[in-house]
């Protein structure tokens, strides 16, 4: 059991009170999926209720106040309100800069590594005298990144998530994740379930996190990588794999393109993305639709 030995897990629990999903008008379509030997999940808006509906780097809610608070509790010193104001604009600009550089380097949908982004912002705020100069401390930078994320994108386990994961594992299926994520995303499992991702039953090699790949969904690179390890470690093909996610483009379209069977999770209004204006999503349908995670057990 990991849990509370990790100070970052404590930060998550302290900042993320219970958050219930908001009902949607979607109807469950509990079509049985045949020949499934593995299940891959999305994280934000599927396994966890997400206040902004997606990982915070994609959220538009970044406020100066959230950043000021995060800087203070992480132990930075200086002109804190000013640092929050300037810093939030720097964050937006820096993420755009990373995306541009990633595209120039050939990534179809670039992803940032958020702790490096925060390091650059702290360096700049110290350089201009907004924050007091100090030695760079990576634990402090990671704490800042997480404190800010919890404020702009609080999360809480989706009802039935840990039980559903455990029940699928009991059926003898391989488990993995394909998620837009940052370093703190795997920590959600340690914080709320008191177990690492691996101890929850996921194969770590079949867990593809965007920040490690520097590519984000809807990049075409992520699902084939999960497929490679499903094949290598378990002898399972993507057509024998169900992918569960809440976004018709990032999840259903991408997983279908890679050859997975697909389940749309339509259990939370905050995160359900139907993408009705995206031509890639017009001609496709998920193989099944669930409005709560335990419904997965009826269709697998």
Buried (B, 14 or more C-beta within 10 A) or exposed (E): EBBEEBEBBEBBEEBBEEBEBEEBEBEBBBEEBEEBBBBBBBBBBBBBBBBBBBBBBBBEEBBBEBBBBBBBBBEBEBBBBBBBBBBBEBBEEBBEBBBEEBEEEEBEBBBBBBBBBBBBBBEBBBEEEBBEEEEEBEEBBBBBBBBBBBBBBBBBBBBBBBEBBEBBBEEEBBBBBBBBBBBBBBBBBBBBBBBBBBEBBBBEBBBBBBBEBBBBBBBEBBBEBBBBBBEEBBEBBBEBBBBBBBBBBBBBBBBBBBBBBBBBBBBBEBBBBBBEEEEBBEEBEBBBBBBBBEBBBEBB
